[in-house]
């Protein structure tokens, strides 16, 4: 059964990556992403990591969406993923961009344990996990912040946007309604948006502090 799931996911991921217009994955990247998916399926039976678990949906909505965001990384070499959960977009980005040091910030101890186990299983030397709440963590030294499916985003993200400096950016994976709700906090900020392929209205929105 697991072998069939392996093959089904690989086929689905290859198809989704091509549909997104992304560069084809190397065999090493495919092996690591597939290993993460299989690990996610096993853990999800006892820890609620995600409701999206079918190969086609996971390949498109989790993995390819995360890889799509990786194309907008510019000069940044340090990334903090806020509320990383099952590791999206942190783990696909770490696999696709070994030149970027990725830190997953996750307050939930069970999800954090999963991320640490994934780091070890995938031998991701450019991936680190911190078990902490954002309010208790000093994130200003990171060049790029990411956030996707963050619980309580409307309450948490405004303070992040307000504290951005010209030395860091926020990449938000979101629907337009969340972007609209955050609108009152962007007076000093430039927002660049990119429609995520095959996702309806979902966007990658990049917040950059305006230089005055």
C-alpha positions in Angstrom: 0.0 0.0 0.0 2.8 2.4 1.0 4.6 1.7 -2.3 1.4 2.6 -4.3 1.1 5.8 -2.2 4.7 6.6 -3.0 4.1 6.2 -6.8 0.8 8.0 -6.7 2.3 11.0 -4.9 5.4 11.1 -7.2 3.2 11.2 -10.3 0.9 13.8 -8.8 3.8 16.0 -7.7 5.5 15.8 -11.1 2.2 16.8 -12.8 1.4 19.6 -10.3 4.9 21.1 -10.6 4.6 21.1 -14.4 1.1 22.7 -14.2 2.5 25.4 -12.0 5.1 26.2 -14.6 7.9 25.4 -12.1 11.3 23.9 -12.9 11.3 20.1 -12.8 12.4 18.6 -9.5 15.7 16.7 -9.3 15.5 13.0 -8.2 17.0 14.0 -4.9 14.4 16.6 -4.3 11.6 14.3 -5.4 12.8 11.6 -3.0 12.9 14.0 0.0 9.5 15.5 -0.8 8.0 12.0 -1.2 9.6 10.9 2.1 8.1 13.9 3.8 4.7 13.2 2.4 4.8 9.5 3.5 5.9 10.6 7.0 3.1 13.1 7.1 0.6 10.4 6.2 1.8 8.2 9.0 1.9 10.9 11.7 -1.5 12.3 10.6 -3.2 9.1 11.8 -2.4 10.1 15.4 -1.6 13.9 15.2 -3.9 16.3 13.4 -1.3 17.9 11.0 -3.5 18.5 8.0 -6.9 17.5 6.5 -5.3 17.5 3.0 -3.8 14.1 2.6 -4.8 12.7 -0.8 -1.8 12.5 -3.2 -3.2 14.9 -5.8 -4.5 17.4 -3.4 -1.4 17.4 -1.2 0.9 17.7 -4.2 -1.0 20.7 -5.5 -2.2 22.5 -2.4 0.8 21.9 -0.1 3.9 21.1 -2.0 3.6 22.9 -5.3 2.2 26.0 -3.7 5.2 26.1 -1.3 7.6 25.5 -4.2 5.8 28.3 -6.1 6.6 30.7 -3.2 10.3 29.7 -3.4 10.7 31.4 -6.8 10.1 34.8 -5.1 13.1 34.5 -2.7 15.5 37.1 -3.9 18.7 37.9 -2.0 17.5 36.4 1.3 19.5 33.6 2.9 17.6 33.3 6.2 13.9 32.4 6.4 11.5 32.1 9.3 8.3 30.2 8.7 5.7 31.4 11.3 3.4 28.6 12.5 5.0 26.0 10.3 2.6 23.2 11.3 3.3 20.2 9.1 6.2 22.1 7.4 4.6 24.2 4.7 6.1 26.1 3.1 9.3 25.6 5.2 10.3 22.0 4.2 9.7 22.2 0.4 11.6 25.5 0.4 14.4 24.1 2.4 14.6 21.1 -0.1 14.3 23.4 -3.2 16.7 26.0 -1.9 19.7 24.5 0.0 21.3 27.9 -0.1 18.7 29.3 2.3 18.8 28.6 6.1 15.1 27.8 7.0 13.8 28.0 10.5 10.3 26.6 11.3 8.7 28.3 14.2 5.9 26.2 15.8 4.4 26.6 19.2 2.5 23.3 19.2 4.8 20.7 20.8 3.4 17.7 18.8 3.8 19.5 15.5 7.2 20.7 16.5 8.2 17.2 17.3 7.1 16.1 13.8 9.2 18.8 12.2 12.2 17.8 14.2 11.7 14.1 13.2 11.3 15.2 9.6 14.6 17.2 9.8 16.4 14.2 10.9 14.8 11.7 8.5 15.3 14.0 5.5 18.9 15.0 6.6 18.0 18.7 6.1 21.1 20.5 7.3 19.7 23.9 6.3 16.5 23.4 8.3 16.0 24.1 12.0 13.0 24.0 14.3 12.1 26.3 17.2 9.3 25.5 19.6 8.0 28.9 20.6 5.2 31.4 20.1 5.9 34.3 17.8 5.3 36.8 20.7 8.2 35.2 22.6 10.6 35.0 19.7 13.0 37.6 18.3 12.4 37.4 14.5 13.9 40.7 13.4 17.2 39.2 12.3 15.5 37.0 9.6 15.6 38.4 6.1 12.4 36.6 5.0 9.3 35.7 7.0 6.7 33.3 5.6 3.2 32.5 6.8 0.7 30.0 5.4 -2.5 28.8 7.0 -1.5 30.4 10.3 -4.2 30.0 13.0 -5.2 33.5 14.2 -3.4 35.2 11.4 -5.7 38.3 11.6 -4.6 38.9 15.2 -0.9 37.9 14.8 0.2 39.3 11.5 -0.5 43.0 12.0 2.2 43.4 14.6 4.6 41.6 12.2 3.8 44.0 9.4 4.1 47.0 11.6 7.6 45.9 12.8 9.0 45.1 9.3 12.2 47.0 8.5 13.9 47.6 5.1 16.0 44.5 6.0 13.2 41.9 6.0 10.1 41.0 4.0 7.0 39.0 4.8 5.7 36.4 2.3 2.1 35.5 3.0 0.2 32.7 1.3 -3.4 33.8 1.6 -6.8 34.5 0.1 -7.7 38.0 -0.9 -10.1 38.5 2.1 -7.2 38.1 4.6 -5.2 40.6 2.6 -8.1 43.0 2.8 -8.4 42.6 6.6 -4.7 43.4 6.9 -5.0 46.5 4.8 -5.1 49.0 7.7 -1.6 47.9 8.7 0.2 48.5 5.4 0.4 52.3 5.2 4.2 52.2 5.3 4.4 49.0 3.3 4.6 48.0 -0.4 2.6 44.8 -1.3 3.5 42.7 -4.3 1.0 40.0 -5.2 1.2 36.9 -7.3 -1.7 34.6 -8.1 -1.1 31.0 -7.2 -1.7 28.7 -10.2 -4.7 26.3 -10.0 -5.8 27.7 -6.7 -8.8 29.9 -7.4 -8.0 33.3 -5.9 -5.2 32.4 -3.5 -2.2 34.7 -3.6 1.4 35.0 -2.6 1.6 38.5 -1.1 5.0 40.0 -0.3 5.1 42.8 2.2 8.2 45.2 2.0 8.8 48.2 4.2 8.8 51.4 2.2 12.1 53.2 2.3 11.4 56.9 3.1 
